[in-house]
Amino acid sequence: MWADPSEETPDGASAGAGYTLGRKAVEAKDWTKAVELLTKAEVQDDRNPDLENLLGYAYRHIGRFDEAFRHYEIALRLNPRHRGAHEYIGEAYLMVNNPAKAAEHLAALKEICLIPCEEYADLEKAIAAYRAGHRK
């Protein structure tokens, strides 16, 4: 169901054990450990959009949305076409009841994905579910 958050960077993810262990913690849904490991890895590699996206994803899952948004925005500054970051920040905006911002990231994905892509489909589905749940 979730897109691979590190699939966007052509030269791959950050080299180093911190990133690798942080990614494994994300896969295990150990969000607190993921934040700890990825934060340490970030000190060594502060120019990696995949790492920033994973940090945002982990922070989102522990309910720390300010930090999540900050890391998603860093990921998008480093790589404005990062499909995973657009999807995840859009989902985070839905979690804080801001569907208009989520729709902006869906529109960005529409421009980025020249052919159908999982990130667009997932965010589109999340927005539709959000709207269906908020109808009166």
A tleap script that builds the chain and sets N, CA, C and O, in Angstrom:
source leaprc.protein.ff14SB
mol = sequence {
  NMET TRP ALA ASP PRO SER GLU GLU THR PRO
  ASP GLY ALA SER ALA GLY ALA GLY TYR THR
  LEU GLY ARG LYS ALA VAL GLU ALA LYS ASP
  TRP THR LYS ALA VAL GLU LEU LEU THR LYS
  ALA GLU VAL GLN ASP ASP ARG ASN PRO ASP
  LEU GLU ASN LEU LEU GLY TYR ALA TYR ARG
  HIE ILE GLY ARG PHE ASP GLU ALA PHE ARG
  HIE TYR GLU ILE ALA LEU ARG LEU ASN PRO
  ARG HIE ARG GLY ALA HIE GLU TYR ILE GLY
  GLU ALA TYR LEU MET VAL ASN ASN PRO ALA
  LYS ALA ALA GLU HIE LEU ALA ALA LEU LYS
  GLU ILE CYS LEU ILE PRO CYS GLU GLU TYR
  ALA ASP LEU GLU LYS ALA ILE ALA ALA TYR
  ARG ALA GLY HIE ARG CLYS
}
set mol.1.N position { 0.812 -1.189 0.000 }
set mol.1.CA position { 0.000 0.000 0.000 }
set mol.1.C position { 0.861 1.262 0.000 }
set mol.1.O position { 0.527 2.230 -0.684 }
set mol.2.N position { 1.949 1.271 0.744 }
set mol.2.CA position { 2.797 2.453 0.809 }
set mol.2.C position { 3.863 2.386 -0.262 }
set mol.2.O position { 4.398 1.320 -0.568 }
set mol.3.N position { 4.158 3.529 -0.818 }
set mol.3.CA position { 5.232 3.622 -1.801 }
set mol.3.C position { 6.567 3.466 -1.093 }
set mol.3.O position { 6.681 3.711 0.108 }
set mol.4.N position { 7.555 3.063 -1.839 }
set mol.4.CA position { 8.901 2.984 -1.294 }
set mol.4.C position { 9.402 4.410 -1.144 }
set mol.4.O position { 9.620 5.089 -2.147 }
set mol.5.N position { 9.593 4.890 0.103 }
set mol.5.CA position { 9.937 6.294 0.300 }
set mol.5.C position { 11.308 6.686 -0.201 }
set mol.5.O position { 11.618 7.877 -0.234 }
set mol.6.N position { 12.141 5.743 -0.592 }
set mol.6.CA position { 13.488 6.113 -1.029 }
set mol.6.C position { 13.714 5.872 -2.508 }
set mol.6.O position { 14.859 5.892 -2.958 }
set mol.7.N position { 12.673 5.648 -3.271 }
set mol.7.CA position { 12.866 5.278 -4.661 }
set mol.7.C position { 13.176 6.449 -5.578 }
set mol.7.O position { 13.402 6.243 -6.770 }
set mol.8.N position { 13.195 7.641 -5.070 }
set mol.8.CA position { 13.296 8.815 -5.923 }
set mol.8.C position { 14.708 9.246 -6.268 }
set mol.8.O position { 14.917 9.812 -7.341 }
set mol.9.N position { 15.667 9.009 -5.424 }
set mol.9.CA position { 16.995 9.532 -5.653 }
set mol.9.C position { 17.766 8.612 -6.584 }
set mol.9.O position { 18.013 7.456 -6.241 }
set mol.10.N position { 18.149 9.104 -7.755 }
set mol.10.CA position { 18.794 8.251 -8.742 }
set mol.10.C position { 20.061 7.570 -8.243 }
set mol.10.O position { 20.321 6.423 -8.605 }
set mol.11.N position { 20.852 8.250 -7.424 }
set mol.11.CA position { 22.103 7.645 -6.989 }
set mol.11.C position { 21.932 6.821 -5.728 }
set mol.11.O position { 22.918 6.412 -5.115 }
set mol.12.N position { 20.691 6.574 -5.334 }
set mol.12.CA position { 20.432 5.702 -4.197 }
set mol.12.C position { 20.394 6.458 -2.895 }
set mol.12.O position { 20.592 7.672 -2.848 }
set mol.13.N position { 20.141 5.728 -1.859 }
set mol.13.CA position { 20.011 6.303 -0.537 }
set mol.13.C position { 21.382 6.566 0.062 }
set mol.13.O position { 22.418 6.181 -0.480 }
set mol.14.N position { 21.342 7.217 1.171 }
set mol.14.CA position { 22.565 7.541 1.874 }
set mol.14.C position { 23.357 6.292 2.198 }
set mol.14.O position { 22.811 5.294 2.670 }
set mol.15.N position { 24.633 6.362 1.940 }
set mol.15.CA position { 25.504 5.280 2.384 }
set mol.15.C position { 25.635 5.419 3.890 }
set mol.15.O position { 25.616 6.529 4.422 }
set mol.16.N position { 25.762 4.326 4.553 }
set mol.16.CA position { 25.998 4.398 5.984 }
set mol.16.C position { 25.021 3.556 6.771 }
set mol.16.O position { 23.862 3.366 6.401 }
set mol.17.N position { 25.545 3.064 7.869 }
set mol.17.CA position { 24.774 2.161 8.714 }
set mol.17.C position { 23.580 2.871 9.345 }
set mol.17.O position { 22.527 2.255 9.508 }
set mol.18.N position { 23.713 4.142 9.703 }
set mol.18.CA position { 22.613 4.858 10.346 }
set mol.18.C position { 21.369 4.895 9.478 }
set mol.18.O position { 20.261 4.641 9.949 }
set mol.19.N position { 21.558 5.211 8.219 }
set mol.19.CA position { 20.415 5.249 7.300 }
set mol.19.C position { 19.824 3.861 7.126 }
set mol.19.O position { 18.607 3.686 7.175 }
set mol.20.N position { 20.688 2.877 6.922 }
set mol.20.CA position { 20.224 1.507 6.707 }
set mol.20.C position { 19.451 1.000 7.918 }
set mol.20.O position { 18.380 0.412 7.773 }
set mol.21.N position { 19.989 1.224 9.103 }
set mol.21.CA position { 19.300 0.792 10.325 }
set mol.21.C position { 18.017 1.587 10.537 }
set mol.21.O position { 17.010 1.039 10.987 }
set mol.22.N position { 18.052 2.868 10.217 }
set mol.22.CA position { 16.845 3.693 10.329 }
set mol.22.C position { 15.754 3.220 9.397 }
set mol.22.O position { 14.581 3.171 9.768 }
set mol.23.N position { 16.142 2.874 8.196 }
set mol.23.CA position { 15.181 2.347 7.216 }
set mol.23.C position { 14.581 1.032 7.711 }
set mol.23.O position { 13.381 0.800 7.564 }
set mol.24.N position { 15.413 0.177 8.293 }
set mol.24.CA position { 14.911 -1.088 8.845 }
set mol.24.C position { 13.946 -0.831 9.994 }
set mol.24.O position { 12.949 -1.539 10.135 }
set mol.25.N position { 14.229 0.162 10.803 }
set mol.25.CA position { 13.323 0.507 11.901 }
set mol.25.C position { 11.983 0.997 11.351 }
set mol.25.O position { 10.934 0.687 11.915 }
set mol.26.N position { 12.009 1.758 10.258 }
set mol.26.CA position { 10.772 2.199 9.613 }
set mol.26.C position { 9.998 0.981 9.116 }
set mol.26.O position { 8.791 0.876 9.334 }
set mol.27.N position { 10.691 0.068 8.453 }
set mol.27.CA position { 10.038 -1.138 7.945 }
set mol.27.C position { 9.430 -1.963 9.075 }
set mol.27.O position { 8.402 -2.614 8.886 }
set mol.28.N position { 10.064 -1.937 10.259 }
set mol.28.CA position { 9.562 -2.655 11.428 }
set mol.28.C position { 8.517 -1.851 12.200 }
set mol.28.O position { 7.962 -2.325 13.192 }
set mol.29.N position { 8.256 -0.634 11.735 }
set mol.29.CA position { 7.305 0.280 12.373 }
set mol.29.C position { 7.722 0.653 13.796 }
set mol.29.O position { 6.880 0.910 14.657 }
set mol.30.N position { 9.021 0.677 14.024 }
set mol.30.CA position { 9.578 1.132 15.294 }
set mol.30.C position { 9.931 2.607 15.104 }
set mol.30.O position { 11.087 2.976 14.893 }
set mol.31.N position { 8.893 3.427 15.188 }
set mol.31.CA position { 9.011 4.835 14.803 }
set mol.31.C position { 10.007 5.611 15.655 }
set mol.31.O position { 10.778 6.415 15.131 }
set mol.32.N position { 9.997 5.375 16.969 }
set mol.32.CA position { 10.910 6.100 17.848 }
set mol.32.C position { 12.358 5.756 17.530 }
set mol.32.O position { 13.213 6.640 17.478 }
set mol.33.N position { 12.633 4.485 17.318 }
set mol.33.CA position { 13.991 4.056 16.961 }
set mol.33.C position { 14.376 4.626 15.597 }
set mol.33.O position { 15.515 5.048 15.394 }
set mol.34.N position { 13.426 4.636 14.667 }
set mol.34.CA position { 13.697 5.190 13.335 }
set mol.34.C position { 14.097 6.658 13.440 }
set mol.34.O position { 15.065 7.083 12.809 }
set mol.35.N position { 13.365 7.430 14.228 }
set mol.35.CA position { 13.700 8.849 14.405 }
set mol.35.C position { 15.099 8.987 14.982 }
set mol.35.O position { 15.892 9.802 14.510 }
set mol.36.N position { 15.403 8.198 15.994 }
set mol.36.CA position { 16.720 8.264 16.632 }
set mol.36.C position { 17.833 7.957 15.630 }
set mol.36.O position { 18.799 8.713 15.526 }
set mol.37.N position { 17.703 6.869 14.906 }
set mol.37.CA position { 18.747 6.454 13.968 }
set mol.37.C position { 18.868 7.398 12.778 }
set mol.37.O position { 19.974 7.741 12.361 }
set mol.38.N position { 17.732 7.816 12.235 }
set mol.38.CA position { 17.762 8.698 11.067 }
set mol.38.C position { 18.260 10.096 11.428 }
set mol.38.O position { 18.906 10.754 10.612 }
set mol.39.N position { 17.964 10.549 12.636 }
set mol.39.CA position { 18.466 11.851 13.079 }
set mol.39.C position { 19.988 11.819 13.167 }
set mol.39.O position { 20.662 12.774 12.779 }
set mol.40.N position { 20.523 10.712 13.679 }
set mol.40.CA position { 21.991 10.570 13.728 }
set mol.40.C position { 22.572 10.511 12.315 }
set mol.40.O position { 23.609 11.117 12.046 }
set mol.41.N position { 21.916 9.790 11.422 }
set mol.41.CA position { 22.397 9.690 10.039 }
set mol.41.C position { 22.344 11.042 9.340 }
set mol.41.O position { 23.188 11.344 8.496 }
set mol.42.N position { 21.360 11.846 9.688 }
set mol.42.CA position { 21.198 13.158 9.070 }
set mol.42.C position { 22.402 14.064 9.347 }
set mol.42.O position { 22.753 14.902 8.518 }
set mol.43.N position { 23.025 13.896 10.501 }
set mol.43.CA position { 24.205 14.693 10.848 }
set mol.43.C position { 25.317 14.458 9.825 }
set mol.43.O position { 26.061 15.377 9.481 }
set mol.44.N position { 25.420 13.220 9.345 }
set mol.44.CA position { 26.456 12.872 8.377 }
set mol.44.C position { 26.028 13.141 6.949 }
set mol.44.O position { 26.875 13.305 6.070 }
set mol.45.N position { 24.732 13.188 6.703 }
set mol.45.CA position { 24.238 13.324 5.323 }
set mol.45.C position { 22.988 14.202 5.329 }
set mol.45.O position { 21.865 13.699 5.352 }
set mol.46.N position { 23.193 15.510 5.310 }
set mol.46.CA position { 22.059 16.437 5.382 }
set mol.46.C position { 21.572 16.883 4.004 }
set mol.46.O position { 20.825 17.854 3.889 }
set mol.47.N position { 21.998 16.172 2.966 }
set mol.47.CA position { 21.580 16.518 1.603 }
set mol.47.C position { 20.858 15.354 0.929 }
set mol.47.O position { 20.837 15.267 -0.299 }
set mol.48.N position { 20.269 14.462 1.718 }
set mol.48.CA position { 19.633 13.268 1.180 }
set mol.48.C position { 18.117 13.369 1.321 }
set mol.48.O position { 17.596 13.262 2.431 }
set mol.49.N position { 17.399 13.575 0.216 }
set mol.49.CA position { 15.952 13.711 0.303 }
set mol.49.C position { 15.258 12.434 0.791 }
set mol.49.O position { 14.206 12.512 1.425 }
set mol.50.N position { 15.827 11.270 0.507 }
set mol.50.CA position { 15.233 10.012 0.968 }
set mol.50.C position { 15.266 9.935 2.493 }
set mol.50.O position { 14.283 9.549 3.126 }
set mol.51.N position { 16.403 10.305 3.071 }
set mol.51.CA position { 16.542 10.304 4.519 }
set mol.51.C position { 15.542 11.280 5.141 }
set mol.51.O position { 14.877 10.946 6.122 }
set mol.52.N position { 15.436 12.467 4.583 }
set mol.52.CA position { 14.504 13.470 5.113 }
set mol.52.C position { 13.060 12.985 5.002 }
set mol.52.O position { 12.258 13.201 5.910 }
set mol.53.N position { 12.734 12.334 3.896 }
set mol.53.CA position { 11.397 11.794 3.715 }
set mol.53.C position { 11.094 10.723 4.758 }
set mol.53.O position { 10.004 10.705 5.332 }
set mol.54.N position { 12.048 9.833 5.006 }
set mol.54.CA position { 11.851 8.805 6.024 }
set mol.54.C position { 11.697 9.410 7.412 }
set mol.54.O position { 10.881 8.949 8.210 }
set mol.55.N position { 12.484 10.446 7.701 }
set mol.55.CA position { 12.339 11.121 8.990 }
set mol.55.C position { 10.940 11.722 9.128 }
set mol.55.O position { 10.309 11.601 10.179 }
set mol.56.N position { 10.465 12.360 8.081 }
set mol.56.CA position { 9.110 12.908 8.111 }
set mol.56.C position { 8.079 11.819 8.332 }
set mol.56.O position { 7.144 11.986 9.116 }
set mol.57.N position { 8.249 10.718 7.649 }
set mol.57.CA position { 7.332 9.581 7.754 }
set mol.57.C position { 7.307 9.026 9.183 }
set mol.57.O position { 6.238 8.745 9.724 }
set mol.58.N position { 8.487 8.870 9.788 }
set mol.58.CA position { 8.572 8.362 11.161 }
set mol.58.C position { 7.946 9.353 12.145 }
set mol.58.O position { 7.168 8.961 13.015 }
set mol.59.N position { 8.283 10.626 12.007 }
set mol.59.CA position { 7.695 11.628 12.897 }
set mol.59.C position { 6.173 11.662 12.761 }
set mol.59.O position { 5.465 11.797 13.759 }
set mol.60.N position { 5.675 11.541 11.552 }
set mol.60.CA position { 4.229 11.529 11.326 }
set mol.60.C position { 3.570 10.391 12.096 }
set mol.60.O position { 2.495 10.558 12.672 }
set mol.61.N position { 4.219 9.245 12.098 }
set mol.61.CA position { 3.629 8.086 12.753 }
set mol.61.C position { 3.665 8.159 14.278 }
set mol.61.O position { 2.972 7.391 14.945 }
set mol.62.N position { 4.449 9.055 14.831 }
set mol.62.CA position { 4.393 9.236 16.283 }
set mol.62.C position { 3.628 10.515 16.641 }
set mol.62.O position { 3.634 10.957 17.790 }
set mol.63.N position { 2.978 11.091 15.645 }
set mol.63.CA position { 2.110 12.237 15.889 }
set mol.63.C position { 2.812 13.567 16.054 }
set mol.63.O position { 2.210 14.521 16.548 }
set mol.64.N position { 4.056 13.655 15.658 }
set mol.64.CA position { 4.806 14.911 15.762 }
set mol.64.C position { 4.812 15.576 14.390 }
set mol.64.O position { 5.788 15.509 13.641 }
set mol.65.N position { 3.689 16.218 14.091 }
set mol.65.CA position { 3.459 16.725 12.744 }
set mol.65.C position { 4.344 17.898 12.370 }
set mol.65.O position { 4.733 18.016 11.208 }
set mol.66.N position { 4.679 18.772 13.316 }
set mol.66.CA position { 5.558 19.900 12.987 }
set mol.66.C position { 6.898 19.392 12.455 }
set mol.66.O position { 7.403 19.886 11.447 }
set mol.67.N position { 7.468 18.397 13.146 }
set mol.67.CA position { 8.739 17.827 12.694 }
set mol.67.C position { 8.556 17.084 11.372 }
set mol.67.O position { 9.413 17.156 10.492 }
set mol.68.N position { 7.441 16.373 11.236 }
set mol.68.CA position { 7.177 15.650 9.992 }
set mol.68.C position { 7.150 16.615 8.814 }
set mol.68.O position { 7.819 16.392 7.805 }
set mol.69.N position { 6.374 17.689 8.946 }
set mol.69.CA position { 6.287 18.665 7.851 }
set mol.69.C position { 7.643 19.278 7.542 }
set mol.69.O position { 7.986 19.488 6.379 }
set mol.70.N position { 8.415 19.566 8.587 }
set mol.70.CA position { 9.737 20.164 8.371 }
set mol.70.C position { 10.615 19.238 7.538 }
set mol.70.O position { 11.289 19.697 6.616 }
set mol.71.N position { 10.619 17.957 7.843 }
set mol.71.CA position { 11.475 17.025 7.099 }
set mol.71.C position { 10.948 16.756 5.689 }
set mol.71.O position { 11.735 16.616 4.753 }
set mol.72.N position { 9.632 16.684 5.531 }
set mol.72.CA position { 9.083 16.535 4.172 }
set mol.72.C position { 9.461 17.743 3.316 }
set mol.72.O position { 9.819 17.596 2.147 }
set mol.73.N position { 9.379 18.935 3.904 }
set mol.73.CA position { 9.714 20.143 3.149 }
set mol.73.C position { 11.193 20.185 2.774 }
set mol.73.O position { 11.549 20.643 1.688 }
set mol.74.N position { 12.047 19.707 3.668 }
set mol.74.CA position { 13.475 19.623 3.334 }
set mol.74.C position { 13.666 18.649 2.170 }
set mol.74.O position { 14.399 18.939 1.225 }
set mol.75.N position { 13.001 17.491 2.246 }
set mol.75.CA position { 13.111 16.504 1.161 }
set mol.75.C position { 12.683 17.122 -0.165 }
set mol.75.O position { 13.326 16.895 -1.191 }
set mol.76.N position { 11.613 17.893 -0.152 }
set mol.76.CA position { 11.114 18.501 -1.390 }
set mol.76.C position { 11.994 19.659 -1.856 }
set mol.76.O position { 12.066 19.934 -3.054 }
set mol.77.N position { 12.651 20.328 -0.939 }
set mol.77.CA position { 13.617 21.359 -1.347 }
set mol.77.C position { 14.812 20.703 -2.039 }
set mol.77.O position { 15.319 21.210 -3.040 }
set mol.78.N position { 15.253 19.569 -1.492 }
set mol.78.CA position { 16.394 18.861 -2.066 }
set mol.78.C position { 16.043 18.191 -3.390 }
set mol.78.O position { 16.877 18.110 -4.292 }
set mol.79.N position { 14.798 17.709 -3.502 }
set mol.79.CA position { 14.347 17.058 -4.733 }
set mol.79.C position { 12.861 17.377 -4.920 }
set mol.79.O position { 12.004 16.649 -4.419 }
set mol.80.N position { 12.553 18.458 -5.637 }
set mol.80.CA position { 11.156 18.867 -5.815 }
set mol.80.C position { 10.279 17.824 -6.510 }
set mol.80.O position { 9.053 17.924 -6.466 }
set mol.81.N position { 10.884 16.834 -7.144 }
set mol.81.CA position { 10.130 15.801 -7.851 }
set mol.81.C position { 10.058 14.485 -7.060 }
set mol.81.O position { 9.731 13.440 -7.624 }
set mol.82.N position { 10.358 14.536 -5.783 }
set mol.82.CA position { 10.363 13.332 -4.944 }
set mol.82.C position { 8.924 12.862 -4.732 }
set mol.82.O position { 8.182 13.433 -3.934 }
set mol.83.N position { 8.550 11.824 -5.452 }
set mol.83.CA position { 7.162 11.349 -5.422 }
set mol.83.C position { 6.748 10.899 -4.024 }
set mol.83.O position { 5.643 11.212 -3.579 }
set mol.84.N position { 7.607 10.178 -3.334 }
set mol.84.CA position { 7.276 9.699 -1.990 }
set mol.84.C position { 7.005 10.839 -1.021 }
set mol.84.O position { 6.062 10.779 -0.231 }
set mol.85.N position { 7.825 11.869 -1.081 }
set mol.85.CA position { 7.623 13.010 -0.177 }
set mol.85.C position { 6.318 13.727 -0.487 }
set mol.85.O position { 5.618 14.151 0.432 }
set mol.86.N position { 5.979 13.870 -1.762 }
set mol.86.CA position { 4.696 14.497 -2.109 }
set mol.86.C position { 3.531 13.668 -1.586 }
set mol.86.O position { 2.577 14.212 -1.029 }
set mol.87.N position { 3.610 12.356 -1.764 }
set mol.87.CA position { 2.532 11.500 -1.264 }
set mol.87.C position { 2.404 11.613 0.253 }
set mol.87.O position { 1.311 11.834 0.774 }
set mol.88.N position { 3.516 11.463 0.952 }
set mol.88.CA position { 3.473 11.421 2.414 }
set mol.88.C position { 3.101 12.758 3.032 }
set mol.88.O position { 2.376 12.789 4.026 }
set mol.89.N position { 3.575 13.864 2.472 }
set mol.89.CA position { 3.187 15.158 3.028 }
set mol.89.C position { 1.696 15.394 2.765 }
set mol.89.O position { 0.997 15.975 3.595 }
set mol.90.N position { 1.220 14.939 1.607 }
set mol.90.CA position { -0.213 15.051 1.324 }
set mol.90.C position { -1.038 14.275 2.338 }
set mol.90.O position { -2.051 14.773 2.829 }
set mol.91.N position { -0.609 13.060 2.654 }
set mol.91.CA position { -1.312 12.254 3.652 }
set mol.91.C position { -1.255 12.908 5.028 }
set mol.91.O position { -2.225 12.868 5.784 }
set mol.92.N position { -0.110 13.511 5.346 }
set mol.92.CA position { 0.021 14.208 6.631 }
set mol.92.C position { -0.931 15.398 6.691 }
set mol.92.O position { -1.535 15.655 7.733 }
set mol.93.N position { -1.070 16.124 5.587 }
set mol.93.CA position { -2.020 17.243 5.576 }
set mol.93.C position { -3.440 16.760 5.824 }
set mol.93.O position { -4.217 17.450 6.484 }
set mol.94.N position { -3.788 15.602 5.313 }
set mol.94.CA position { -5.121 15.059 5.596 }
set mol.94.C position { -5.273 14.754 7.082 }
set mol.94.O position { -6.347 14.952 7.651 }
set mol.95.N position { -4.218 14.281 7.703 }
set mol.95.CA position { -4.262 13.939 9.126 }
set mol.95.C position { -4.454 15.159 10.010 }
set mol.95.O position { -4.947 15.044 11.132 }
set mol.96.N position { -4.064 16.328 9.511 }
set mol.96.CA position { -4.260 17.567 10.275 }
set mol.96.C position { -5.403 18.393 9.680 }
set mol.96.O position { -5.498 19.600 9.902 }
set mol.97.N position { -6.262 17.718 8.926 }
set mol.97.CA position { -7.474 18.328 8.365 }
set mol.97.C position { -7.205 19.507 7.436 }
set mol.97.O position { -7.844 20.554 7.539 }
set mol.98.N position { -6.257 19.321 6.536 }
set mol.98.CA position { -5.968 20.344 5.544 }
set mol.98.C position { -5.993 19.707 4.145 }
set mol.98.O position { -4.949 19.536 3.516 }
set mol.99.N position { -7.196 19.360 3.669 }
set mol.99.CA position { -7.283 18.691 2.369 }
set mol.99.C position { -6.852 19.566 1.194 }
set mol.99.O position { -6.439 19.042 0.160 }
set mol.100.N position { -6.940 20.870 1.333 }
set mol.100.CA position { -6.518 21.757 0.242 }
set mol.100.C position { -5.016 21.607 -0.016 }
set mol.100.O position { -4.589 21.559 -1.169 }
set mol.101.N position { -4.214 21.534 1.052 }
set mol.101.CA position { -2.766 21.348 0.877 }
set mol.101.C position { -2.474 19.950 0.323 }
set mol.101.O position { -1.562 19.781 -0.487 }
set mol.102.N position { -3.241 18.958 0.754 }
set mol.102.CA position { -3.061 17.604 0.212 }
set mol.102.C position { -3.327 17.610 -1.287 }
set mol.102.O position { -2.612 16.966 -2.055 }
set mol.103.N position { -4.356 18.337 -1.699 }
set mol.103.CA position { -4.705 18.422 -3.122 }
set mol.103.C position { -3.589 19.094 -3.924 }
set mol.103.O position { -3.369 18.745 -5.084 }
set mol.104.N position { -2.884 20.050 -3.323 }
set mol.104.CA position { -1.754 20.688 -4.008 }
set mol.104.C position { -0.670 19.654 -4.328 }
set mol.104.O position { -0.070 19.683 -5.402 }
set mol.105.N position { -0.430 18.752 -3.393 }
set mol.105.CA position { 0.601 17.737 -3.615 }
set mol.105.C position { 0.117 16.668 -4.587 }
set mol.105.O position { 0.921 16.070 -5.302 }
set mol.106.N position { -1.182 16.427 -4.619 }
set mol.106.CA position { -1.732 15.519 -5.629 }
set mol.106.C position { -1.541 16.126 -7.021 }
set mol.106.O position { -1.188 15.424 -7.968 }
set mol.107.N position { -1.775 17.425 -7.133 }
set mol.107.CA position { -1.572 18.113 -8.419 }
set mol.107.C position { -0.099 18.060 -8.833 }
set mol.107.O position { 0.216 17.887 -10.010 }
set mol.108.N position { 0.791 18.209 -7.860 }
set mol.108.CA position { 2.224 18.117 -8.176 }
set mol.108.C position { 2.562 16.719 -8.683 }
set mol.108.O position { 3.325 16.566 -9.637 }
set mol.109.N position { 1.995 15.708 -8.047 }
set mol.109.CA position { 2.244 14.334 -8.485 }
set mol.109.C position { 1.703 14.089 -9.892 }
set mol.109.O position { 2.299 13.347 -10.672 }
set mol.110.N position { 0.579 14.714 -10.207 }
set mol.110.CA position { 0.012 14.563 -11.541 }
set mol.110.C position { 0.995 15.076 -12.595 }
set mol.110.O position { 1.124 14.490 -13.670 }
set mol.111.N position { 1.680 16.166 -12.281 }
set mol.111.CA position { 2.676 16.731 -13.193 }
set mol.111.C position { 3.942 15.877 -13.254 }
set mol.111.O position { 4.553 15.740 -14.314 }
set mol.112.N position { 4.328 15.312 -12.127 }
set mol.112.CA position { 5.571 14.545 -12.039 }
set mol.112.C position { 5.426 13.168 -12.683 }
set mol.112.O position { 6.319 12.707 -13.393 }
set mol.113.N position { 4.309 12.529 -12.431 }
set mol.113.CA position { 4.089 11.157 -12.915 }
set mol.113.C position { 3.537 11.217 -14.337 }
set mol.113.O position { 2.344 11.444 -14.540 }
set mol.114.N position { 4.400 11.014 -15.299 }
set mol.114.CA position { 3.969 11.073 -16.689 }
set mol.114.C position { 3.132 9.855 -17.070 }
set mol.114.O position { 2.309 9.915 -17.983 }
set mol.115.N position { 3.349 8.770 -16.371 }
set mol.115.CA position { 2.524 7.577 -16.513 }
set mol.115.C position { 1.945 7.298 -15.120 }
set mol.115.O position { 2.449 7.836 -14.134 }
set mol.116.N position { 0.924 6.490 -15.020 }
set mol.116.CA position { 0.356 6.239 -13.684 }
set mol.116.C position { 1.439 5.789 -12.699 }
set mol.116.O position { 2.280 4.946 -13.009 }
set mol.117.N position { 1.387 6.381 -11.503 }
set mol.117.CA position { 2.357 6.000 -10.478 }
set mol.117.C position { 1.628 5.724 -9.173 }
set mol.117.O position { 0.559 6.273 -8.905 }
set mol.118.N position { 2.221 4.878 -8.386 }
set mol.118.CA position { 1.633 4.421 -7.131 }
set mol.118.C position { 1.399 5.578 -6.161 }
set mol.118.O position { 0.380 5.612 -5.470 }
set mol.119.N position { 2.328 6.515 -6.107 }
set mol.119.CA position { 2.211 7.622 -5.164 }
set mol.119.C position { 0.976 8.470 -5.468 }
set mol.119.O position { 0.251 8.868 -4.557 }
set mol.120.N position { 0.742 8.744 -6.753 }
set mol.120.CA position { -0.442 9.512 -7.152 }
set mol.120.C position { -1.699 8.741 -6.779 }
set mol.120.O position { -2.619 9.298 -6.179 }
set mol.121.N position { -1.741 7.470 -7.131 }
set mol.121.CA position { -2.924 6.650 -6.861 }
set mol.121.C position { -3.202 6.563 -5.361 }
set mol.121.O position { -4.355 6.655 -4.939 }
set mol.122.N position { -2.159 6.387 -4.558 }
set mol.122.CA position { -2.338 6.277 -3.108 }
set mol.122.C position { -2.864 7.580 -2.508 }
set mol.122.O position { -3.775 7.558 -1.680 }
set mol.123.N position { -2.294 8.712 -2.921 }
set mol.123.CA position { -2.753 9.993 -2.369 }
set mol.123.C position { -4.155 10.316 -2.858 }
set mol.123.O position { -4.971 10.830 -2.093 }
set mol.124.N position { -4.444 10.025 -4.109 }
set mol.124.CA position { -5.789 10.254 -4.637 }
set mol.124.C position { -6.815 9.445 -3.839 }
set mol.124.O position { -7.888 9.950 -3.509 }
set mol.125.N position { -6.484 8.198 -3.533 }
set mol.125.CA position { -7.361 7.329 -2.746 }
set mol.125.C position { -7.537 7.879 -1.321 }
set mol.125.O position { -8.644 7.871 -0.783 }
set mol.126.N position { -6.454 8.349 -0.724 }
set mol.126.CA position { -6.513 8.903 0.637 }
set mol.126.C position { -7.381 10.157 0.676 }
set mol.126.O position { -8.150 10.349 1.618 }
set mol.127.N position { -7.263 11.006 -0.337 }
set mol.127.CA position { -8.085 12.222 -0.396 }
set mol.127.C position { -9.552 11.858 -0.571 }
set mol.127.O position { -10.414 12.453 0.076 }
set mol.128.N position { -9.850 10.898 -1.426 }
set mol.128.CA position { -11.233 10.467 -1.630 }
set mol.128.C position { -11.810 9.902 -0.331 }
set mol.128.O position { -12.956 10.191 0.013 }
set mol.129.N position { -11.037 9.109 0.384 }
set mol.129.CA position { -11.496 8.538 1.659 }
set mol.129.C position { -11.720 9.644 2.684 }
set mol.129.O position { -12.692 9.610 3.438 }
set mol.130.N position { -10.821 10.623 2.711 }
set mol.130.CA position { -10.964 11.752 3.629 }
set mol.130.C position { -12.268 12.503 3.340 }
set mol.130.O position { -13.043 12.803 4.248 }
set mol.131.N position { -12.490 12.795 2.077 }
set mol.131.CA position { -13.703 13.537 1.703 }
set mol.131.C position { -14.958 12.743 2.013 }
set mol.131.O position { -15.946 13.306 2.485 }
set mol.132.N position { -14.933 11.441 1.755 }
set mol.132.CA position { -16.106 10.595 2.034 }
set mol.132.C position { -16.394 10.572 3.537 }
set mol.132.O position { -17.554 10.546 3.949 }
set mol.133.N position { -15.350 10.583 4.341 }
set mol.133.CA position { -15.525 10.565 5.795 }
set mol.133.C position { -15.924 11.897 6.383 }
set mol.133.O position { -16.355 11.954 7.535 }
set mol.134.N position { -15.791 12.975 5.623 }
set mol.134.CA position { -16.114 14.307 6.128 }
set mol.134.C position { -17.355 14.901 5.491 }
set mol.134.O position { -17.647 16.082 5.679 }
set mol.135.N position { -18.086 14.098 4.744 }
set mol.135.CA position { -19.358 14.580 4.177 }
set mol.135.C position { -20.413 14.588 5.257 }
set mol.135.O position { -20.426 13.738 6.148 }
set mol.136.N position { -21.281 15.546 5.165 }
set mol.136.CA position { -22.358 15.648 6.176 }
set mol.136.C position { -23.654 15.210 5.605 }
set mol.136.O position { -24.671 15.224 6.298 }
savepdb mol mol.pdb
quit
